[in-house]
Amino acid sequence: MDSPEQFRFIEWPMPFLAIVEVDLQNLFRSRITYAWLIVGVFLQFIRVVSIPSIIGTSVIVVQGLGDFILIWSMLIIGITASAVSSETGELADSIMSKSVKRHDYIMAKFTSRIIYVMTIYLLISAVLVGASMRMLENDYDMNGLVVGLLLVALALIMLTILGVTVSLVTSNTVISIVSLLVIWYSMTIFLPLLDLEFMSPTSMMNELLDIIQGVWNGEEWKIAASFGGISIIAMALSVLYFSIKDL
């Protein structure tokens, strides 16, 4: 006969998984997703076919990945900064009725938004890299290409986590979006002025061409560590804050 502890172990992830599933279904069924994929893939394809084949793969890949930092980040900000603030009333009802634990809810939001952003990123990047490799001069280093893709992915994960965090702190979606815009562009503009280039997404993009071509300067680990560290700290503080927040 199964013990109560075994039942609790089996049931524990269910609210978390249910929230992740529902959130992902809503995200992937939205028109924004289809528009993002269509426009993103179209832009990458046009970028590759519209330039001379003597242009190196690394140059086009850097330009394409730059879209996520400079253009698509705006869309990510809107999607993530509304993750919690848009559900304030429903959230209070669920938490108060004890049907959803706080840590289940917030971790599910982090998980679903990261999965969503990474799925779109990987699909569009796959088209960019695949087309570039087939149609342009191959001047990339495979290890450098992988590292470059991972660094941009870490930057987007950091932005996603910061977005959910800001959405958690304020109940107003507009304020959440504006706050995240200020944070993101402060990181891209002001951190280099403070001699903290390794924490700036735009400074990372400036290093990306050398990285993809296999030219290493020893700063790559600092970039990865800073993006990962900010993400972990923001997530930990979010869970702590949400556990004591008055709903």
QUISULTA-V151096 format. One record per run of one state. SS is the DSSP state (h for helix, s for strand, l for the rest). FROM is the first residue (numbers start at 0). TO is the last residue. If there is no record, write none. Layout:
# QUISULTA-V151096
ss: <SS	SS>
from: <FROM	FROM>
to: <TO	TO>
This chain:
# QUISULTA-V151096
ss: <l	h	l	h	l	s	h	l	h	l	h	l	h	l	s	l	h	l	h	l	h	l	h	l	h	l>
from: <0	3	28	30	49	55	56	70	71	80	84	96	101	135	136	137	141	169	172	193	196	199	200	212	219	244>
to: <2	27	29	48	54	55	69	70	79	83	95	100	134	135	136	140	168	171	192	195	198	199	211	218	243	246>
